Amino acid sequence: MNSVIGYATLSPADPAFAAALALVGTTELQAWLEDDQRADGFQLALGLTAPEALALLAAWPQGHLFTPTGHMRWERLGDGRLHGVLIGDAPLPPAFGGVLALTPVDGPQTLLFWGSRAAQAVGDQPVWAEGRIPELNRLMPQAWRTGHWRNAHAGLEVQRYEAPLAAGAVRVIVRYLRYRPDYDPRGGVSQSTEEAP
């Protein structure tokens, strides 16, 4: 099958989102969530069920639900509706229009999350050091704190595509595939936190 992208603007409770989630799949269902109004304004959720995933649409103003099979992202609009973008194999659910065929740019790549697992902790909570100047240390998102991230680094596996635009132009689209808690940017076997520099 061919990968395609489509979009919809709907109420968070619209059944089209459940149909989209069926295309994304629930095996290895993960979410990246963002809310710039919260102290814990970014979170990673792993091993979601379909009802848990659909509840995130109303609870978070923007985010991504993804598996190796499909990717749906959303953003809450000012009127309370959600703008959703769905990437998966054709055909998409009917509510997702403007469907464009996608052409892979290259093979899957892993994006390194900015920073590394820090040696120090706050109480029993590991800290993620972003490594910027000045350095900003944050508590890790819940999924990282509960044992999913044991190495010095972590990454997000993505696939880049090109989508055709008018007048022969193209747009590069990034599809999330999976969270990689074992990612080692140096290549080879990933290191445990204790062995990491």
C-alpha positions, 0 to 999 in steps of 0.5 A, spaced: 500 500 500 502 507 499 502 512 504 498 518 504 496 524 508 490 527 509 487 532 514 480 534 518 477 539 522 472 536 527 470 536 534 474 532 539 468 527 540 467 526 532 467 518 531 472 520 525 478 520 530 476 513 532 476 511 525 483 514 524 486 511 530 484 504 527 488 506 521 494 508 526 493 502 530 493 500 537 499 495 537 505 499 540 501 506 540 505 512 543 503 519 544 508 525 544 503 531 548 505 538 548 501 544 552 505 550 553 501 552 559 503 547 564 509 546 568 509 539 565 508 541 558 511 535 554 509 528 556 511 521 552 505 516 553 507 509 551 503 503 551 496 506 550 489 503 549 484 506 544 480 509 549 486 512 553 489 515 546 482 518 544 481 521 551 488 525 550 485 529 544 480 533 549 486 533 555 491 536 551 491 542 546 496 538 541 500 532 540 501 526 536 499 519 536 503 514 533 505 507 531 510 504 526 503 503 522 500 510 522 501 517 525 496 522 527 497 529 530 492 534 532 492 541 534 486 545 538 483 551 535 480 557 538 473 554 537 474 548 541 475 543 534 481 540 533 485 540 526 488 533 525 493 530 520 493 523 519 498 519 515 497 512 513 496 507 508 490 508 503 485 509 504 484 514 509 477 515 513 472 519 509 472 525 514 480 526 512 480 530 506 485 533 501 489 526 501 496 527 498 500 521 496 507 521 499 514 519 497 519 517 502 525 521 502 530 516 505 529 510 510 527 511 517 532 516 521 532 517 529 532 524 532 536 524 538 532 528 543 536 534 545 540 532 552 541 526 556 539 522 562 543 526 567 547 523 573 544 526 578 537 525 581 531 530 584 529 525 590 528 518 586 526 522 580 531 522 574 533 528 571 533 530 563 539 535 562 538 538 555 545 540 555 544 548 553 547 554 555 545 555 560 543 548 562 536 547 563 535 541 567 528 538 568 524 532 571 523 527 565 516 525 563 512 520 566 514 514 561 521 516 562 521 515 569 518 509 569 523 505 567 523 506 559 529 510 558 535 506 561 540 509 557 544 516 556 540 518 550 533 517 547 531 518 540 524 518 536 524 514 529 521 518 524 520 517 516 521 523 512 516 524 505 515 529 500 508 531 498 506 534 492 504 541 492 502 546 486 507 548 480 511 542 481 513 544 488 514 539 494 513 539 502 517 535 506 513 531 511 515 528 518 512 522 520 513 519 527 514 511 527 516 510 535 520 512 541 527 509 541 529 509 549 535 505 547 538 510 542 545 511 541 548 516 537 555 513 536 552 507 533 553 500 535 550 497 542 547 502 546 550 504 553 546 503 560 546 510 564 551 507 569 556 506 563 555 513 559 560 518 560 
